[in-house]
């Protein structure tokens, strides 16, 4: 299910985990994101941020992973992100799960992460 923003695009995706999952038994956890196709060779900057309770200095997130990808024209690409440690922490302390934020921009600032597939686009 999605929470919808004003523009009609999803703001959040929710994933339900079985109560049988134990943090010390998680051996692998990956988040897959789909990046839209580009029209010319492009460098894409991907950031995965863990949302946290605001700190005294105003910080609202911590970095999980940052990637710099070179994309060629053609079809979009799938990119996997290791979220094992984040998931283990959430299972240990469920109250710390405020979510993650995904950012994927090209050099011009165009958002390339597909969270809600448009016509002819894949989503996951």
Secondary structure, DSSP 8 states (H G I E B T S, - for coil): -EEE-TTSSEEEE-----TT--GGG----EEEEEE---SS-EEEEEEEEEE----TT---EEEEEEEEEEE-SSS-EEEEEE-HHHHHHHHH-GGG---EEEEEE-TT--B-EESS--TT----
